[in-house]
């Protein structure tokens, strides 16, 4: 059980580092970039050996929580859904 908790903690730290890196690199576009990475991962266009499955969705959610952009959709994506 302790090994599982350690793994979860390390994965959480990786999510935090990637979220901070995207925000530092892309500023206000970080949420959009994380969403693209999450979509690419979900559709099989992005496979990373050093990131667990679903990692970029967690990063997107973390950036959303930090920036207040949770669940926000840009106008182009909104129009595509109409």
Buried (B, 14 or more C-beta within 10 A) or exposed (E): EEEEEEEEEEBEEBBBEBBBEBBEEBEEEBBBBBBBBBBEBEEEEBEEEEBEEEBBBBBBBBBBEBBEBEEEEEEEEEEEEE
